[in-house]
Amino acid sequence: MGAKFQSNTHDAMPIHEVVVDGFWMDETEVTNAQFRDFVEATGYRT
């Protein structure tokens, strides 16, 4: 992870290895608009 040259993010340098733990990915993508509609309809609090 990282960049050879400075980028817009302060943590891009130096290039370094990163470990990502396992995670779940849903079968169906949800757009921001769909999530907004869900939150408005159910009162879900993020």
C-alpha positions in Angstrom: 0.0 0.0 0.0 1.2 3.5 -0.6 2.7 5.6 -3.3 6.2 6.4 -4.6 5.3 10.0 -4.7 3.3 12.2 -2.3 -0.4 12.0 -3.0 -3.5 13.6 -1.5 -3.4 11.3 1.5 -0.9 11.8 4.3 -0.6 8.1 5.0 0.4 7.0 1.5 4.1 7.1 2.1 6.3 5.2 2.5 5.1 2.1 0.6 4.2 -0.5 3.2 2.5 -3.9 3.6 -1.0 -4.0 4.9 -3.0 -7.0 6.3 -6.8 -6.9 5.8 -8.9 -9.2 8.0 -11.7 -11.2 6.5 -15.0 -9.4 5.9 -18.5 -10.1 4.6 -19.7 -8.8 1.3 -23.3 -8.9 0.5 -24.7 -10.5 -2.7 -26.6 -7.4 -3.8 -25.1 -3.9 -4.1 -27.0 -1.1 -2.4 -26.7 2.5 -3.7 -26.4 5.5 -1.4 -29.9 6.5 -2.5 -31.3 3.1 -1.6 -29.7 3.2 1.8 -31.0 6.7 2.4 -34.6 5.5 1.5 -34.2 2.6 3.9 -33.0 4.9 6.7 -35.9 7.3 6.1 -38.5 4.6 6.0 -37.3 2.7 9.1 -35.7 5.3 11.3 -32.5 3.2 11.3 -29.7 4.9 13.1 -26.2 4.4 11.8 
